[in-house]
């Protein structure tokens, strides 16, 4: 149960901070884990690699920006990630 709670908190952190320059190592440090352990735990509990999840969240939010503003360009979407 502890591991699932940790991964839920990590996912929430990513969802709220995807626009920042975050990394596996930085998040592992925040949660007092080693990057290697967090990577394995994240993959085991979600079925996704950490970087794939982060990238998917960033793409999903960029798509939302483009759908809300058809005139937005890539630079604007990147700034608003």
C-alpha positions, 0 to 999 in steps of 0.5 A: 500500500505504501508503494502505491501511495508513493506513486500516487503522490509522484503522479500528482506532483508530475500532474501539477508541475509538468511545466517545470524542469523536473527530472526523475532524480529531482522527484526521487530526492523529493520523495527520499528515494533513489532514482533507480528505485523510483524508476522501477517502482513507477514502471511496476505500478503504472506500466509506464516509464517515468519519462513516458508518463511525463512526456504524455502529460506535457503533450496532453496539456499542449494539445489542450492549449491548441484546442482552446486557442487555434492561433497559438503557436508552439512557443506559446504552448511551450511557455504555458506548459 
